[in-house]
Structures are given as structure tokens and as C-alpha cells.
Amino acid sequence: MANLRVSLVQTDLGWEDPAANCAALEEKLSGLAGKTDVIVLPEMFATGFSMTPNGAEIGKGPVLQWMQVQANRLGSLVVGSLKVKQQNAFFNRLYAVQPDGSFTSYDKRHLFRMGEEHMFYQSGDKQVIISYRGWNLAFFICYDLRFPVWSRNVNMAYDAAIYVANWPAPRANAWRTLLQARAIENLSYVIGVNRVGTDANGLDYAGDSLLVDFKGALQLDLASQDQILTSELSATELAGFRAKFPAHLDADSFSLSSL
């Protein structure tokens, strides 16, 4: 497989205003056409981390359609999570949208009880891994990062894990440390994209979006700036390290039978 170019989009978010957020992001993303393969947006990029019905997508709504337009225009996989209403339930749902308009979704498994996310949203029960341009990509959302069993790369099923987040500044050290830990223990690249700014609940976000290689080294660190950075994942280096250091062959077997 060829190398994969990944762009991390670290930005401030307007509160419960999908149209304004999409307009601002469209302008920021315009320069990426032909220059990247995967574009990763923060968790709930259309609304901020909100526990109200305001701004929720219903069906194939305007924000998902916007993601399809951007994926086609930019020739890239576009990844980010939305507040979604399905029948009478709400989900924190990640979409991975391909340039041809097809998409895969993942519903956040671990809901952040300290923020009462579990009181508003329904939990997902399925892990999601897709193949894109020869790379196997696994998708997770924010609080999922704290649960290594859910992120376990069983039998090297994925080459890169993508975490989208609204992870507050007071716990930035945990965010950075756990992203590196997930990369090391799973012999994979890890991409973590967080927001910056302050939301309507008064929570501050420090960014710290990272691209971590399979050894746990930082390949990109966006610090606290509102910015977009792009880097390549190396297929040759990943395969070479896994062959040289096949720790996964000694991993404990298990199954997620309680789901």
C-alpha cells in the first residue's frame, strides 16, 4: 500500500450552529484539494459538545450532505462526529465519508458520565474499521480513548486509529499520554483531533491534536493553535517495525462477549 496523507483540523467551534461551523470549515479546508487523503475534524464539529436537541441531524441531513460535498471536492476521506437523532434517540455518531459520497458510521461506545453524556445519548455497540486506499482505519470518539480493551488492535486489524474529541484543557496531559499509549500498545499510527476555544458551558479546550507513530513518537503536534497540519503515514516503516517487533503475537486473547 502507498503512504497515506492525513490532515488534522484543529479549530474553534460555534455553539449549536451547524451552518456557521460548516461555512467556516469549508473556507479552511479549501486549500487541501489534491494535497491530502484523509481530513479529520473534531468531535461534534457542527455544534460543539452539546446535550440538547439543537442542531441534531435527522436522516441524511444537511451536515452529512456537506461532508459528502467536501469529500468529493477535496478528493479525500472526511471524518468527524455529529449529534444525530434517530427515531426518539440521540447518538454521538462519527461519519467517515468517501469522495464518491459513500459513508460509514460509528456510534460512540463510551459516554462521558462526568458530563452526563450518558443521560442524553445512546451508546453504540459496534467497533468500526474500514479499508481506505489500502489502509485499515479504526474509528473512536473522545472518552473511548480511556478504554484500551475497546481500542485493542486484535490480530493487527487496523493500521491507524482515529480519535475525534472535545477533550477539555484540564485533562490535556491524559489526552496526550493516552494517545501515545494506544499507539505503542497497538503497533499502529494514532491520530487524535481535538478542538480549541471555549464552549457555552465555559469549558476551555487546549487542542493538543497529535499524530503519533507506531513507536509512540510525535509526528505532528498542533499545540494550542487554530490550524491544519498534514503529514504522511509510511506503509513501509509500519510494516518494517511490525516485522521486527511483533509484540502482537504475544497478546492475550479475549472476546467482547458482554456487548
HELIX and SHEET records of a PDB file:
HELIX    1   1 PRO A   18  LEU A   29  1                                  12    
HELIX    2   2 SER A   30  LEU A   32  5                                   3    
HELIX    3   3 PRO A   62  LEU A   74  1                                  13    
HELIX    4   4 ARG A  113  GLY A  115  5                                   3    
HELIX    5   5 GLU A  117  MET A  119  5                                   3    
HELIX    6   6 CYS A  142  ARG A  146  5                                   5    
HELIX    7   7 PRO A  148  SER A  151  1                                   4    
HELIX    8   8 VAL A  154  MET A  156  5                                   3    
HELIX    9   9 ALA A  169  ARG A  171  5                                   3    
HELIX   10  10 ALA A  172  ASN A  186  1                                  15    
HELIX   11  11 ALA A  235  LYS A  244  1                                  10    
HELIX   12  12 ALA A  247  ASP A  250  5                                   4    
SHEET    1   A 5 GLU A  57  ILE A  58  0                                        
SHEET    2   A 5 LEU A  77  GLN A  86  1                                        
SHEET    3   A 5 VAL A  38  VAL A  40  1                                        
SHEET    4   A 5 LEU A   4  GLN A  10  1                                        
SHEET    5   A 5 GLN A 227  LEU A 233 -1                                        
SHEET    1   B 4 GLU A  57  ILE A  58  0                                        
SHEET    2   B 4 LEU A  77  GLN A  86  1                                        
SHEET    3   B 4 ALA A  89  VAL A  97 -1                                        
SHEET    4   B 4 PHE A 103  ASP A 107 -1                                        
SHEET    1   C 6 ILE A 129  TYR A 132  0                                        
SHEET    2   C 6 TRP A 135  ILE A 141 -1                                        
SHEET    3   C 6 ALA A 160  VAL A 164  1                                        
SHEET    4   C 6 TYR A 189  VAL A 193  1                                        
SHEET    5   C 6 LEU A 210  VAL A 212 -1                                        
SHEET    6   C 6 LEU A 218  ASP A 221 -1                                        
SHEET    1   D 2 VAL A 196  THR A 198  0                                        
SHEET    2   D 2 ASP A 204  ALA A 206 -1                                        
END                                                                             
